[in-house]
Amino acid sequence: MRRAGTWVLGAALAAALVTGCSAEEAVPPPSPAPSAPAPSPAVPSSSAPAPTASSPATAVPPRASWTCPEPVDTVLPTWARGGFRPPTDPVLHLVGQQGAIVAVPFGWPLRDHQPRGRSNKILWVARSGAGPLTIVAVERETGQRVTRELPDGPGPSIVDLPRAGCWRFDLRWADQHDELMVRYRAAGR
């Protein structure tokens, strides 16, 4: 029992040195002998809660850190070129963070309210998978959440959103998932 207590005390002192606090701050006050065995040194302790179904281990970064890149005007990935002639011409597009989907916005920039005769047309090209496409869009500044369903899945679409801003698109179709950031500008800008 004395060895387990020595290990715990040594670990507390090591943690104090690493975090920059004094040994007095790191060592808890003496307490009565525990009735339960000391925790195993093989099991690390953490002050962070364990991930649950509602808090996945790979969490979305804080909204304040989201950035909305401009679409790039380059050649599409090889798998996304079908139907484009010639296939090696540059095309304005955004690629999903996982590389599973490409968004080709026609009539860039996308706007919260398009003038008459224009629309927020986006061609979705998926690397694989077919079936309905669900877009859950969250706006960076307000956290406003909007869901759009595309029953025909990836392909041509009109995706209108209620306000200008930087929107994070969570995209799900078939057994696939990807995310991308899309900027919508205010009408007249």
N, C-alpha and C positions, 0 to 999 in steps of 0.2 A: 504494500500500500504506500510505503514511503517513496518508492521510485515513481509511481504515478503522480504523486504530489510534487515531486522535484521536477518532473517533466512539464507539468502544467505551469509551475512557477518559472521555469526556464523559458517556456514558450511565451509567457506574458512579458518577461524582460526583453526577449528578442523583439517582440511586437512593439514594445515601447521604444527601443532603439531605432527601429525602422520608421515608425511614425513620428518620431521626434519628441515624444512626451517623456517626462521623467519617470524613473523607476517607481516613485511614490504614487504617481498617477496610474501606473500600469498594474501594480500589485493590489489586489483587492484586500480589504481589511480581513484579519483572521476571523474565521467562523468556526462554529462547533464542527466536530468531525462528521462528515457526511455519512448518512446511513446507506445511501446507494453507492455503487461503485463509480469511480471517476470515469469520465468519458474516455473512450479509446483514442489513442493518439493517431490512429489511422483515419479517423473521421474528422475532417476539418469542420470548424465551426465558422459561422458567418452571420453577420447582422442583417444581411439582405434576405428577404423572404424567398423561399423556394418557388420556382416557376410553377404556375398552375395553368389550367385550361384557359382561364381568363387573362393571365399574364404570361405570354409565351417567353421563352428564353431569348428569342431574337425579337426584341421590341422595336417598334417604329421609333426613329429618332424624334426628339422634341420638334414640334411644328416650327419653332423659331429658327431652327437650323436648316429647314428645307430650302432648297434653291430650285428655281425653275429655269433650266437652260433653254436657250433658243434652239429651235430645230437646226440640225446640221444639213448642209446642202452638199452631200457627198453620194457616192455610189451606195445603193442599198446592200445589206448583207446578201450573200449569194442565195440563201434560201428564201429571201423575200422579193426576188426580182421577177417572179412569174407575172406575165401580163404587161410588164413595162418594156417598151420598145424605143430605142435599143436598151437592153438591160444594163448596160454599163454607163448610161448617162446619170449625172448627179440628180438626186431627188431630195427635196426638203423633207426631213423625217426626224423622229425621235425613236430611240431604241429602249425597250424596257430594261429595268435594272438587272433582271435575270437573263436577258437576251432571248426571251421566248416570244416576244411580240414586237412589232414595229407599228408606229402610228405615223401615217402620212397625212398631214393636215393640208387640205386644199383651201385656197383663199386665206392664207396666213396674213395677218394674225387672226387668231380666234378672238371673238369678242363676246361680252356679256349680252349685248343687243346688236345684232348685225343689221346694217341698213337693208332696206327692201331690195330683193333680188340677190342677196348673198346669204350664205349659211355657214354654220360651223361644221363643215364636212370633214370627217376623218376616215381614212381608209385604214382598217386594222388588218395586218398581215401576221398570222400566227405561224410560228415554226412548225408546230404540230397540234393536233387536236381539233375537233369540230364540236359544234353545239352552241347553245345560247351563251352569250357573253354578258356578264354582269359587271358593271362599273360602279364601284363605291368611291365617290369623289369627296375629299375633305379639303376645305379651304384653309390655308395656313394661318391667316390673321384671326379669323372668327371661329374656326373649328366647325363651321357649317358643313353638314353631311348631306349629300344628295346621291341617290341611287338611280342608275339608268340601266335598263334591260334592253339588250339587242337580241331578240329571239332567233335571228338567223345566224348569230355568232359573228366571229371576225369577218370583216368585209366592209363595204361602204356603210357609213352611218352619218347621222346628224347628232351631235352631242352639244346641246345647249345647256348652259349653266346660269344660275340666277344672278351672279355677280362677278365682277372682275377680281382677279387675284391669282395666286399661285395654288394650284389644285394638285393634290396627290391622288392619282388614280390607282385604286386597287382593282386589278382585272382578274376575273376568273371565268374559265370556259373549259368544258370537258373536265379532264383531271389536271388542268394546267393553271398556273398562277404567275402573275408578274405585276410589277408596279412601275409607274413612271410619273414624272412631274410635268404638268402642262400649265402654261400661262394663258389666261384669258384677260384681254385688255378691256378697258372701259370703252363704251361707244364713243366715237369721235376722237379717239386717241390712237 
